[in-house]
Amino acid sequence: MSASQAWWEPAATPPPEDGSNASLDFEKMDPETVSEDTEELMTRRVHILGTGSIGTFVAHSLKVLPNPPPISLLLHRPELYEDFKAGSRIVRLVNKNTDINDEQTGYDVDLIQENGTWRHISHNPRTEEGDRKPLTPPNAAEKMESGEVFIYTLIVTVKGPATIKALRSVQHRVDQRTTILLMQNGMGQIDDLNKLVFTDPETRPTYMLGIISHGCHMQRPFAVVHAGFGTVALGIYRDTDKYPLPPRGTDTATPDLSEAERKAMYPTDKDLYSNLSSRYLLRTLTRSPVLACAAYPYLDLFQLQLEKLVSNCVLNPLTALLDVQNGSMLENPHLTAVQRLLIAEISLVIRGLPELEGIPNARRRFSPARLENLFRAISKKTASNSSSMREDVRKIRSTEINYINGYIVKRGEEQGIKCVLNYMIMQLVKSRTFHDTKSPDAFVRNVDETQPSRSFRPYGAVSMEAERQDDAVVLEDTSKPREADGAGPPLDFRPLEPEEKEGDR
C-alpha cells in the first residue's frame, strides 16, 4: 500500500477457546541461531532489486549503519541509471515529520545489458590526489567467469507481478549459497519461483520473508519520504521440498518417525538458518534502528503474513474498484455487507490450512469476527491513505491481485473450497486494467483523475452482529431506508465447512 503512515502491526492475542493456558504469544528465536559465525563470509555485499519506495528506504537505512556493507543497486533500465547519475549517485530519505533530508552516497550499481548480462559499476569517488578509485570493489571470490558479480544476499522489493521476470534475470548469478529476502505484498510468489525459476531444490537459494509496516512513498527517483515509523518482521521461509509438512494427525511424539523424518518434518530454527548468508543478512538488517527489524520463527511469521493478507484482500480491491480512500470502507453499510462476505470466505480457507494444524487457538485467531475487527482497525488507522492497488488501477498498471485474493482462491481449491467471491473480485480488478491491443477501447476506463474521489456515506446508523455461536455470519442492516427502498429481512450466510471432529485443530 502506498501508505502515508505505518498501518500494520501484529494484532492482539485472543483468549484461548477452551479456557486452557494455550497462547499465541510468539516464541523468541534461539540466540545461537543468529550468533556470530566462525565460518568466513564470501562477501559482505548486499544486492537490492527494486528501487521503489521500500527498496530505496532499505538501501538508505543500511548505508547509515556503522561500518555499512557494500550495497549494489540492480537497475533494469538504462534511463534509471541516468537518473541516478543526474542525482549525483545519492539516495535521499526525507522524514515527513521533521522535514530532515538525509543524503547517502557510496552505492555500486549493476546495470543489465542487452545480452542479459550485468555490468558492475563501482562507486569511484575522487581521491585527494585527484584520482578515482573504487570505494568497495568486488573481491576475488565474488567475481564470476562472465565478469559479473555473484549474488550472496539479495533483497527483492519489486511488485509481485514483476518477481518472476526480475529474478530470471539474475538466476545465473545465484545458487544454494544465496539468500533472497522478499519484501512484498501478498503471498504465493515463492511457489511460482520454485515452479518457474529455481526448479532444482539442490541448487535453490534460501528464501527469507519480510513484512514491512513503515509508511513510505517516493518523492522522485532515489528519494523516498518516510511518512510513518513501523517495523519489519523477518523470518526464514520453510521450503516444503526440503522440509515437507507432516501428515495430518502426526506430531513429534509419533513413534513411527525415523530421526531423518522427524528432522525434515519438524525443523528447528537452527536447521532453517543453516545457510551462512541467511544468518549474515538477518544480523545485518537487525542492526538498523530505522528499519526496526525483529526475527520470528516461521510459523509465527506465517500467521503475521496471513493477518496482513486478510486486510489486503478486502481493502485493496474494494478501494481500487470504487476509487476511494481507505476510510470510505467504514462509512457505507452496503460495503460492510460485502466486506463480511469476503472475510467469511477468507476465514474458511485460512482455518483449513495444513500449516496451521496443531497451532493453539488458530481457529479463533482467524475467525470472521476477529478478522473483521482487524480489518476495520487498519481501515481506520489509514483512513486518509490510498491503497497501492487503487493507484495501480488509476495508472492502468498490473496489480498484485494474483498474490492477494488469488492466493486465497488457490489455497481454497487445494481444500475443495470454491472461493467464488474472491475469484469475482479478482476478475473485476483485472478488468479495470485490461487492455486488448487489437481493440484499444476494450478495457474499462477509470474515472477522471482530475475530479475528486467519490465518497460513500451512510444515510442511517448501522448495527450488525458479526458471528453467532454456530459460526453463522449474520448481516442485518438497521439503517433507515429511503421511501423507494423496501425493507427486507436480514441475510443469513452460513459458511459451508467440511465436517470436523472436535479437537481436530
C-alpha positions in Angstrom: 0.0 0.0 0.0 1.2 3.5 -0.8 0.6 4.5 2.8 1.3 7.9 4.4 1.6 6.3 7.8 2.6 2.9 9.2 -0.5 0.8 9.3 0.1 -2.8 10.0 1.1 -4.3 13.4 0.5 -7.7 15.0 -3.0 -8.0 16.2 -3.8 -8.6 19.9 -3.7 -12.2 21.0 -7.2 -13.6 21.6 -8.0 -15.7 24.7 -7.8 -19.5 24.3 -11.0 -21.2 23.2 -11.0 -23.9 25.8 -10.0 -21.9 28.8 -6.6 -23.6 28.9 -3.3 -21.8 29.1 -2.8 -22.0 25.3 -1.3 -18.8 24.0 -0.4 -17.3 20.6 2.5 -15.3 22.0 5.4 -15.5 19.7 8.4 -17.6 20.8 11.8 -16.0 20.9 14.4 -17.0 18.4 17.1 -19.2 19.7 20.1 -16.8 20.3 22.5 -19.5 19.0 20.6 -19.4 15.7 21.8 -15.9 14.8 25.0 -15.7 16.8 28.3 -14.8 15.2 29.7 -17.5 12.9 33.2 -18.9 12.8 32.8 -19.6 9.1 34.2 -17.0 6.7 31.8 -14.9 4.6 32.2 -14.9 0.9 31.3 -11.2 0.9 29.5 -8.6 3.0 27.9 -7.2 -0.2 24.1 -6.8 -0.2 22.3 -6.5 -3.5 18.9 -4.7 -3.7 16.5 -5.4 -6.6 13.8 -2.8 -6.8 14.3 0.9 -6.3 10.7 1.9 -5.4 9.8 3.3 -2.0 10.7 0.2 0.0 13.9 -0.6 -1.9 15.1 3.0 -1.6 14.2 3.1 2.1 16.1 -0.1 2.8 19.1 1.0 0.8 19.3 4.2 2.8 18.8 2.5 6.1 21.6 0.1 5.5 24.0 2.8 4.3 23.7 4.8 7.6 24.9 1.8 9.7 28.3 1.9 11.4 30.6 0.0 9.1 27.9 -0.5 6.5 28.1 -3.4 4.0 28.8 -2.7 0.3 25.5 -2.1 -1.4 24.8 -2.8 -5.1 21.6 -1.5 -6.7 20.3 -3.7 -9.5 18.9 -1.5 -12.3 16.9 -2.9 -15.2 16.6 0.2 -17.3 19.5 2.5 -18.6 17.3 5.6 -18.0 17.1 4.7 -14.4 20.9 4.7 -14.2 20.9 8.1 -15.9 18.5 9.4 -13.2 20.9 8.0 -10.6 23.9 9.8 -12.1 21.9 13.0 -12.6 21.2 13.0 -8.9 24.9 12.7 -8.1 24.5 9.0 -7.2 22.8 10.0 -4.0 19.9 8.2 -2.2 17.8 10.6 -0.2 15.5 9.9 2.8 13.1 12.7 3.8 11.5 12.5 7.3 7.9 13.8 6.8 7.6 14.8 10.5 10.8 16.8 10.7 11.5 17.6 7.0 15.0 16.4 7.5 16.6 15.4 4.2 19.4 12.9 4.7 21.6 12.0 1.8 23.8 8.9 1.4 26.2 8.0 -1.3 28.7 5.2 -2.0 26.4 2.8 -3.8 27.5 0.5 -6.5 25.3 -0.3 -9.5 24.7 -3.4 -11.5 23.2 -2.4 -14.9 21.6 -5.1 -17.2 22.9 -5.2 -20.7 21.1 -6.0 -24.0 22.6 -9.5 -24.0 21.2 -10.3 -20.5 24.5 -9.9 -18.6 25.1 -7.4 -15.8 27.7 -4.7 -15.8 29.1 -3.8 -12.4 29.7 -0.1 -11.9 31.6 0.7 -8.8 31.3 4.0 -7.0 34.5 5.8 -7.8 35.0 8.9 -5.6 37.8 11.2 -6.4 40.8 10.9 -4.0 42.8 13.7 -2.6 45.4 13.1 -5.3 42.7 13.7 -8.0 42.5 10.0 -9.0 39.4 7.9 -9.0 39.4 4.6 -7.1 36.5 2.1 -6.4 35.3 2.5 -2.9 34.1 -1.1 -2.5 35.3 -3.2 -5.4 34.2 -6.8 -5.6 36.6 -9.3 -4.1 38.0 -12.2 -6.0 35.5 -14.7 -4.5 32.6 -12.6 -5.9 33.8 -12.4 -9.5 32.3 -14.9 -11.9 33.9 -16.1 -15.2 31.4 -13.9 -17.1 32.8 -10.8 -15.4 29.6 -10.4 -13.4 29.4 -10.3 -9.6 28.0 -13.3 -7.7 24.9 -12.5 -5.6 25.4 -13.7 -2.0 22.5 -11.8 -0.4 19.6 -10.2 -2.3 16.7 -8.1 -1.1 13.8 -8.0 -3.5 11.2 -5.2 -3.3 9.7 -5.2 -6.8 5.9 -5.6 -7.1 4.5 -9.2 -7.2 3.8 -9.4 -10.9 7.4 -8.4 -11.7 9.0 -11.0 -9.4 9.4 -13.9 -11.9 10.9 -11.7 -14.7 13.2 -9.8 -12.3 14.7 -13.0 -10.7 15.0 -14.8 -14.0 17.4 -12.0 -15.0 19.7 -12.9 -12.1 19.1 -16.6 -12.0 22.6 -17.4 -13.3 24.2 -15.3 -10.5 22.8 -17.2 -7.5 23.0 -20.7 -6.2 22.3 -22.7 -2.9 24.7 -20.4 -1.0 22.5 -17.4 -1.7 19.7 -15.9 0.5 16.9 -14.0 -1.2 14.7 -11.8 1.0 11.3 -10.9 -0.4 9.7 -7.7 0.9 6.5 -7.6 -1.0 2.7 -7.5 -0.6 0.7 -10.7 -0.9 1.7 -14.4 -0.7 2.5 -17.2 -3.1 5.4 -15.6 -5.0 7.8 -18.3 -3.8 5.6 -21.1 -5.1 5.8 -19.5 -8.6 9.6 -19.0 -8.2 10.1 -22.7 -7.4 8.0 -23.7 -10.3 9.4 -21.4 -12.9 12.8 -20.2 -11.9 14.6 -22.1 -9.1 13.2 -25.6 -10.0 16.0 -27.7 -8.5 15.8 -27.9 -4.7 19.5 -28.8 -4.5 20.7 -25.5 -6.1 17.8 -23.4 -4.9 18.6 -20.3 -2.8 17.3 -19.9 0.7 14.3 -17.6 1.0 13.6 -15.1 3.7 10.4 -13.1 4.1 9.9 -9.6 5.3 6.7 -7.9 6.4 7.2 -4.2 6.5 4.9 -1.7 8.2 6.8 1.5 7.6 4.9 4.2 5.6 6.9 5.3 2.6 6.3 7.0 -0.7 8.5 8.2 -3.5 9.3 11.9 -3.9 11.3 11.4 -7.1 13.7 8.7 -8.3 16.0 7.6 -5.5 14.4 10.0 -3.0 11.9 8.5 -0.5 9.6 10.1 2.1 9.5 8.2 5.4 5.9 9.2 6.4 5.3 6.7 9.3 7.6 4.6 11.5 6.9 0.9 11.7 8.7 -2.4 12.0 9.9 -5.2 9.8 9.1 -8.8 10.7 11.7 -11.2 9.3 11.9 -15.0 9.1 13.1 -17.9 7.0 10.6 -19.5 4.6 10.1 -23.2 5.1 10.9 -24.9 1.7 8.5 -27.8 1.7 10.6 -29.6 -0.9 13.4 -29.8 1.7 11.2 -29.8 4.9 7.8 -31.3 3.9 4.8 -30.8 6.1 3.9 -33.8 8.3 0.7 -35.7 7.5 -2.4 -34.6 9.4 -2.6 -36.0 12.9 1.2 -36.5 13.1 3.3 -34.9 15.9 6.8 -35.1 17.2 5.9 -37.8 19.6 4.8 -40.2 16.9 7.0 -43.3 17.4 6.9 -44.5 13.8 9.0 -41.5 12.6 12.7 -42.0 11.9 15.2 -39.4 13.1 15.6 -38.2 9.5 11.8 -37.9 9.0 11.5 -36.1 12.4 14.2 -33.6 11.4 12.7 -33.0 8.0 9.1 -32.6 9.2 9.9 -30.6 12.4 12.9 -28.5 11.6 14.3 -26.2 14.2 15.3 -22.6 13.7 18.9 -23.8 13.5 18.0 -26.1 10.7 16.2 -23.4 8.7 19.1 -20.9 9.3 21.7 -23.4 8.2 22.8 -21.1 5.3 25.5 -18.7 6.4 24.3 -16.0 4.1 20.9 -16.1 5.9 22.4 -15.6 9.3 24.6 -12.8 8.0 21.6 -11.0 6.3 19.5 -11.3 9.4 22.2 -9.9 11.6 22.9 -7.0 9.2 19.2 -6.0 9.0 18.6 -6.2 12.7 21.5 -3.7 13.3 19.4 -0.9 11.7 17.5 1.2 14.3 15.5 2.8 11.5 14.2 -0.5 10.0 13.4 -1.9 13.5 13.6 -5.5 12.4 12.7 -8.5 14.5 13.2 -12.1 13.7 10.3 -14.6 14.1 10.1 -18.4 13.8 8.5 -19.5 10.5 5.0 -20.4 11.8 4.7 -17.1 13.7 5.8 -15.2 10.7 3.3 -17.2 8.6 0.4 -16.1 10.8 1.5 -12.5 10.6 1.5 -12.8 6.9 -2.0 -14.1 6.9 -3.2 -11.3 9.1 -1.9 -8.7 6.8 -3.1 -10.6 3.7 -6.7 -10.6 5.0 -6.8 -6.8 5.2 -5.2 -6.5 1.8 -7.8 -8.9 0.3 -10.6 -6.6 1.3 -9.1 -3.2 1.5 -7.0 -3.1 -1.7 -9.5 -4.4 -4.3 -12.6 -2.6 -3.0 -10.8 0.8 -2.8 -9.4 0.1 -6.3 -12.8 -0.8 -7.8 -14.6 2.1 -6.1 -11.8 4.6 -6.4 -12.0 5.7 -2.8 -9.6 6.2 0.1 -9.3 3.6 2.8 -11.5 5.4 5.2 -14.5 5.0 2.9 -14.6 1.3 3.8 -16.0 2.3 7.2 -18.8 4.6 6.0 -21.2 2.5 4.0 -23.4 -0.3 5.4 -23.7 -1.9 1.9 -19.9 -2.1 1.7 -19.9 -3.6 5.2 -22.0 -6.5 3.9 -19.6 -7.1 1.0 -16.6 -7.0 3.4 -18.2 -9.5 5.7 -18.9 -11.9 2.9 -15.3 -11.7 1.7 -14.0 -12.1 5.2 -16.2 -15.2 5.9 -14.8 -16.9 2.8 -11.2 -16.0 3.5 -11.6 -17.2 7.1 -12.9 -20.5 6.0 -9.9 -21.1 3.8 -7.3 -19.9 6.3 -8.7 -22.1 9.1 -8.3 -25.1 6.9 -4.7 -24.6 6.0 -2.5 -27.6 6.9 0.3 -25.3 8.0 -1.9 -24.2 10.9 -2.8 -27.7 12.1 -1.9 -28.1 15.8 -1.4 -24.3 16.3 -3.1 -23.4 19.6 -6.1 -21.1 19.1 -5.6 -20.8 15.3 -9.3 -21.2 14.6 -10.2 -18.3 16.9 -7.4 -16.2 15.7 -8.7 -16.3 12.1 -12.4 -16.3 12.9 -14.6 -14.0 10.8 -15.3 -11.8 13.8 -11.7 -11.2 14.7 -10.6 -10.7 11.1 -13.3 -8.1 10.7 -12.1 -6.2 13.8 -8.5 -6.3 12.4 -9.6 -5.0 9.0 -11.7 -2.2 10.5 -8.8 -1.1 12.7 -6.5 -0.9 9.8 -9.0 0.9 7.7 -9.5 3.5 10.5 -5.8 3.9 11.0 -5.1 4.5 7.3 -8.4 6.4 6.5 -6.7 9.1 4.5 -4.4 6.7 2.6 -4.8 5.5 -1.0 -4.1 1.8 -1.4 -1.3 0.7 -3.8 -3.9 -1.3 -5.9 -6.0 1.8 -6.3 -3.0 3.7 -7.6 -2.1 0.9 -10.0 -5.6 0.8 -11.4 -5.6 4.5 -11.9 -2.4 4.3 -13.9 -3.6 1.2 -15.8 -0.7 -0.9 -14.3 -0.6 -4.5 -13.4 -1.9 -5.1 -9.9 -0.8 -7.6 -7.2 -4.3 -9.2 -7.2 -3.0 -12.6 -8.1 -0.9 -12.7 -5.0 -3.6 -11.3 -2.7 -7.1 -12.6 -3.4 -5.5 -15.0 -5.9 -3.6 -16.7 -3.1 -6.9 -17.3 -1.2 -8.5 -18.8 -4.3 -5.6 -21.1 -4.9 -5.4 -22.3 -1.3 -9.2 -22.8 -1.3 -9.0 -25.0 -4.3 -6.5 -27.2 -2.5 -9.1 -27.8 0.1 -12.0 -28.2 -2.3 -13.4 -24.8 -1.5 -14.6 -22.7 -4.4 -13.9 -19.1 -3.4 -16.4 -17.5 -5.8 -16.4 -14.1 -4.1 -12.6 -13.7 -4.2 -12.5 -15.0 -7.7 -15.1 -12.5 -8.8 -13.2 -9.7 -7.1 -10.0 -10.8 -8.9 -11.7 -10.6 -12.3 -13.3 -7.2 -11.6 -9.9 -5.8 -10.6 -8.3 -7.3 -13.7 -11.0 -5.8 -15.9 -10.0 -2.3 -14.7 -6.5 -2.7 -16.1 -7.4 -4.9 -19.1 -6.3 -3.6 -22.5 -6.7 -5.5 -25.7 -4.1 -4.3 -28.2 -6.4 -5.3 -31.1 -9.2 -3.2 -29.7 -7.9 -0.1 -27.8 -11.4 0.6 -26.3 -11.8 -2.9 -24.9 -10.8 -2.0 -21.3 -12.8 -0.3 -18.6 -11.6 3.2 -18.4 -11.1 4.9 -15.0 -12.8 8.0 -13.7 -11.3 11.4 -14.5 -8.3 11.7 -12.1 -8.8 15.5 -12.1 -12.1 15.0 -10.3 -12.3 14.4 -6.5 -12.6 10.9 -5.4 -16.2 9.6 -4.8 -17.0 9.2 -1.2 -19.7 6.8 0.0 -21.6 7.8 3.2 -24.3 6.0 5.1 -27.8 7.5 5.3 -28.5 6.0 8.7 -27.0 4.1 11.6 -26.0 0.5 11.1 -25.9 -2.3 13.6 -24.7 -5.8 12.6 -23.9 -9.0 14.5 -20.6 -10.4 13.4 -20.8 -14.0 14.3 -23.1 -16.3 16.2 -22.1 -19.3 18.3 -23.0 -21.6 15.4 -20.5 -19.8 13.1 -23.3 -18.2 11.0 -22.4 -14.7 9.8 -25.5 -12.5 10.1 -25.8 -9.3 8.1 -28.6 -7.1 9.5 -29.0 -3.6 8.2 -30.9 -1.4 10.6 -30.3 1.9 8.8 -33.4 3.9 7.7 -34.0 3.3 4.0 -35.4 5.9 1.6 -39.1 5.6 0.7 -38.3 3.9 -2.6 -36.3 1.2 -0.9 -38.0 -1.8 0.6 -37.1 -3.1 3.9 -36.1 -6.8 3.8 -35.2 -9.5 6.3 -31.6 -10.0 7.5 -29.4 -12.1 5.3 -28.0 -15.3 6.8 -24.8 -16.6 5.2 -23.6 -19.8 6.6 -20.1 -20.8 5.6 -20.0 -24.4 4.3 -17.3 -26.1 6.2 -16.2 -29.7 6.0 -17.3 -31.9 8.9 -14.7 -31.8 11.6 -14.3 -33.7 14.8 -13.9 -31.7 17.9 -10.2 -31.3 18.7 -9.1 -31.7 15.1 -7.5 -28.2 15.2 
